[in-house]
């Protein structure tokens, strides 16, 4: 049996009840009030031919007949891609709601929305982490500037537990997955940048309450940008954070310009590939280091060409001599590292990394050293060398964009430029094949242990 609801859809496509009374078809259906979004199907649908695949999480299928056509409506929070092909309609009608879920309370406006997400738990002083999937609730009410997004894809990046601890954001359960792409379901009362059905991409903040692998996420509008139609969900989610990191390193910190020479350590990483492509776009000569034989083969075949690939895997090639030879003894203008060796005696896993003295030596006059080594220590002779060259040292931490409201405009500009370059083909990320949600735990463990070289994206 069906529950009968009378509704009126306004010009904005959001339905409002014209009457609070609901005629019950059977005693099983409790009295309800839904926020409806009314949309018209592009094609005719006969009788019960309207079929859905997948899980309807606490939502309702709503339809009304007008002659030979069926007008379809939906309850917000319905996670079906079918609605992307529907158009808005502003007609008055009587709608018949057919419940398809046992728990009808979930998904209603103002109530918690239950779903599964990926979370992390630290195992104590050892620093080991464990990843697992757990049920969670999403608050039903939106903040003034919040946007509710139906997540279509979420990229995985290594979790920096030390950074969370330093910022006092460490919790028993840490949400995993922050780089998301999806469709806007609902917006807060003061949101001006987006409206329902917009396709967006963005990065959840460090203090996000839910995982980006949940069906639905709440995010501030200043952390989202529009996704171009040419860019797929997987490409958008898999490129946004590494793209922001590349822009932060090369534009914000290094002030790169045409004619500069860039030395990029670990050029075959997802971040390194985007940094190479961004540098080429601006007329910068790129020298890239390969940490393994496989990385060397990949960089040699990369297009556009890298000026020189320097192998660091066997230690037979002198990094300083190679850079000085390539620059005619002048040194490079920009160095972007992935960590450095501070001492001669280091653990084996840090052996491929260059020594800090080597990077200072190969740096040219007025050069910029962009480092990811958060524990970097410089001796007085090192500081003196940087002083004599008039060189600068900057620490690369792209999370600072969310630390101050004064940076919001530049942050949005960077994200918008990243997706535009994805659409034009300037940036071409190196991605693994999309991974289903069921394999998210195993995939995240491999990402955390740095056993994968390409970006891993979970497709929802």
N, C-alpha and C positions, 0 to 999 in steps of 0.2 A: 504494500500500500504506500501511497505517497502523502507527504505533508504539503498542504496547499498554502501558498504565501502570496499576498498581494504586494506589489512593489512598484516603485516609480524610479526610472533611471534619469538622472539629470544630464546636463550637457557635458559634464566631465566624465560621464560613464560610470559614476559611483551610484549604485542603487540605494534608495532610502525607503523604509517601510512606510506606506501610507496608512497602515492600520496596525495596531499592536496585537490584534487578534489573529490567531493561527488555528485553522481548522485541522483537527487531528484525524488522520486516516485510521490509526489503530492506537491502542493504549501503549504500545511500545515506544512511540515517538513522543519525547518530552517536548514541552513548549520551548521554542528557541527563537532567537533573533539574530539574523546574519547581516554582516556588511557585504553587500553584493556588488559585483562588477559585471555590468551587462555588456555582452558582446554578440555580434551577429556573425554567423558562419558564412564563409565565402561560397560554400556549395550546399546543395540540398541534402538533408539527412532524413531518411525515412524511418519512421517507427523506432525500433530498438536497434537500429544499425550503429548507433553511437557507442563505440566500444573504447575501453581504456586498457592500457597495459601498465603493469607496475603497481606500486602501492599508493593508495590515496590515504594520506595521514590525517584522519579526523576531518575530512572535508565532505562536501556534498556535491552531487552532480545535479544541475538545475537546468530545466529546459521548458520551453513553452511552444505550442503549435500555433501557427498562423496560416491557415490554409494548408498548402502542401509543403511549407517550409517549417523548420524547427529552429527557434531562436535559443541559443545556448548562453547560459550565464554561469558564473562560478563564484564560489566562496573564496575570498582572498586566502592565501597560503596554500592553494592547491598546487602541487608540484608536478604538473603535467606540461610537457612541451607543446601539446596540442593548442594551448591557448595563444601561442605566438602567432598562429595563423588565423586568429579570429579578429574581427573588426568591432569597434564600438557601435552601439545602437542606442537610440534615445526614444524608445516607444514604451507606452504603458501596456502592461500585460499581466496575466496571472501565471505564476510559475509553480512548477511541481518539483519538489526537492526529493531526490531518491538517495537515502543515506547508504553509503558504501563502507562505513567503518563502524566497528563495534563501540569505540570510544568517541562519541560525538562531541565531547567537551573540548578535545584538543583541536587547536586551529581556530577557535573562535576569537574575535577581537577581545582583548582585555584578559585573556586566560593564558596560562603557560602552554607552550608548544613543546611536546616531548619528542626527542630525536636522538640519534646516535652520533657521537663524535670521537675523534682521536685525542687521547690525553697522555701525559707523561708523568711519571712518578720517580723521584730520585730515591736511590737505595741507600742514602746515608752519606757518611764521610768519604766513602770511596769515590764518589762522583759518578758512579754508574747510573744509568737511567733505564727505565722500563716503559715501553709503550703499549697501550691497550685501548680497546674501543669500549666506550661506556655511554649509558643513557644520560641525557642532560635535558634541562628545561630552558626554553627561551622565554624571557619576559614578554608578556602580551602587549604591554603598552610601549609606545615609541616616545623617545625624547623629542624635543623641539626640532633638533637638527639631525636626527637619526634617520637612516634609511634601512628598510627591511629588504634583504636581497635573497633571492632563491639561488643558491650556489650551484653552478654547473661544472666548475673545475677548480681544483685547489692544488697549488704547487707545494712541494716539501723542501725545506731547507734545514740544515743542521741547527739544533736548538742550543743556544748559548746560555747555559744555566748559570754561569758565573756572572754574566751581564744582568740577568734577572735578579740574582742575589745582591749585586751591587746597587741596583735600583730599588731594592726592597719589594720586588714583585714576585718573589718565590712563594709558591703555594703548595699545598699537598698534591693537588692535581693541576698541572699546567696544560692549557689548551695547545694543541699542535696544529700547524697549518694556518698561515696568515695571508698568503697570496691567493686571492680569490677572483673569480669572474662569474658573473651571473646576471639575472634579470631582476629589476626592481619590482617588488610586490606592493610596497606601501611606503609612504614618506611621512615624516613628521610635519606638524603644522607650520613650521618656519623654514622648511626646506625649499630652496629656490632653484637649485641646479638640476634636479631630477624630477621625474614623474613616473608613475607605474608603467611597466613594460619597457622602460629604457634598459639597454644592455650596457653593463658597467664592468669595470675592473678596478681593483684597489688592494690595499694592504691593511689588514687588521692591526690595531695598536698592540703594543707589548702587554698591556694590561687587559686585553680582551677576555671576556668571561666565558665565551664558547669557542669551540674549535671551528676552524674554517672548513672542516669536512662535514659539518652538520648540514642538513638540508637547507636551513635558513640561518642567516646571520644578520645581526644588527651592527651598523657601522655609521660613523659620522660622515656627513656629506662631503666634508673637506678631505676625506681620505679616499674618494672615488673619482674616477673620470669616465667619460663615455667610451665605450668600446666600438671601434669602427666595424662595419659589417664584414669587411674583407678578412678581419682577424678572427681566427677560431677561438673558442673558449680555452682550449689547451694552450695555444700559443700566447694568449693574453696573460693567463695565470702564470705560465712558465717563464715569462720574460720581465714582468713588472718590477720585481725586487732587484734582480741583477741589472736591469736597465737603470734603475734609480742609483744603484751603487756605482755603475760605470759613469753616469753623469756627475755624481758627487766627486768621484776621483779626478776625472779629466777636466770637467768644466769648473766646478766650484773650487777645488783645491789646487789643481795644477795649472789652471788658466791656459789650456792648450790653444795653440794657434797654428795656422798653416806654416809648414817649414820646420816645425819642431820634430825632434826624434824621441820616441817613446820606447822604453824598455819595460816589457810586461812579463813578469814572472808567472809561471803556470798559465800560459796563454791558451791551453786547451780546456780549461775549466769553463763552466757555463758563463761565469762572469767575464773571464778572459776573452771568450769568443765575441761577446757583445762589445767589450772595450776595444778590441781590434777593429771591428766593423765601424764603431763610432769614430775612432781615430782616423781611419781611412776616409770617412765621409768628410772630415774637416782638413784633409790634406796633410796628415801627420805621418811621418815615416815610422814604421813599427818594427821593433826587434822583439822576438818572443822566445822565452825559455820553455823547453820541454822537460818534464820531470821523469819521463819514461820513453822507451822506444816507440810505443804505440802513440803517445802524444806527439812525438816528433813526426811520424808519418802523417798524422792527422793535420798538423800545422803546415806541413809542406804541400798538402793538397788543398788547403783552405783558399777560397776565393772571396775577396781579392787577396793577392799574394802578400805574404809577410816578407819584409825585406831580408830578414835573416832569422833562421831558427837555430837557437843555441841549445845543444843538448846538455842537461845537467845530470843525467841519469848515471853515467859512468865516471864522472869526474875527470875525464881526459881533456875536456875543452876548458880553457881559461876564460872565464866570463869577462874579466876586465880587459884582457887583450882583444877579445872579439869585439867588444863595444867600442874601444878606442880605435881599432882598425876600421870599423864601419863608419865612424864619425870623423876620421882624419885626425885623431888625437884630441879632438875638442871635448869629447864626453857627451853623454845624452842629456837632453833637456828635462825629461820626466822619467822617473822610476816608480813603478807601481808594484809593490811586492805582495806576496801571500804569506808573509812571515819570514824571519831571518834567524840565522844562528848568531847567538850572542857570545858564545865561547868556542874554543877549539874542540873541547870535549862535549859532545852533545849526544842525546839518544839517537839510535839508528834511524828512526822515522823522520828525524829532522836533518839527516845528512844531505839530502838533495838541495836543501835551502842554502842560499848564498850567505856568506858571512857579512856582517854589517860593515866591516872595513872595506870590503870589495865594492859595496854599493856607494859608499862615500867617495871612493877613489874614481869610479867611472862616471860620477855625476859631473856635469859641465858647469861652467860659470853661470850663476843665476838660476840653477836648476831647481827642480822640485822633487823631493822624495816623499812619496805617499805610502805609508806603511800600515799594515794590519796587525803588527806586533804590539799588543797592548802592554807588554812588559819590557819594552825596549829600554835599554840603559846605554847611555853614551859616556865614554870616558872624556876627560878634558882634551886630549889630542884630537878625538873625533869632532868635538864641538869646535875646536880651533880650525880644523879643515873646512867645516861647513861655513864658518865665519869668513875665512879667506876667499872662498868661492862665492860668497853672497848667496848661498843656497838656503832653501827652506825645508823644514821637516813638518809634515802634516800627518795626523792620524785619521785613517779612513773608518768612519762609523756612520753608516747611512741612517741609523736610528735617530740621529739628532734632529732630523726634520720634524719629528713629532714632539720635540722637547719644548718648543716655543711657538706660540701663535703667530709671532712675527714672521715665521718661515712658511706659513701655510700657502701663501701665494706662489712662492718659488717652487714649493713642493708639488703643487698641482700643475704648474707649468712643466716641470720635469716629467711627471707621469704622463701628461698629455702629449708631450713631444716623443716619449718612448713609444706610445701606442700608434702615433702617426707614422713614425719610422718603421714600425712593424707593418703597418698597412701598405706603405710604399715599397717595402722589400729592402730597405736600407739595413735593418736589423733582422737577422735570421737566426733564431736561437737553436741550440743543439738540444733536442728533447728525446727522452726515452719514449717508447710507445705508451699511450695512456694506460693507467693501471686502474682496475676496478676497486671500489671501496673495500671489498672483502680482503684485499691484499695490502691495505694501507699500513697495517702494523709491521709486516715484514719489510715493506718498502722503506718505511721510516727508519727502521733499524739499520738498513744498508746505507741510507743517506747519512745518518748520525755517525756511522763508522767510516764514512767516506769511501765506500766500496763501489760507488757508481760515479762515472765521470760526466754523464749527461744529466740534465734536469729531469726530475721525476714529478709527474703530474697525476693526481687522482681525478678521474672523470666520474662525476656523479650523475 
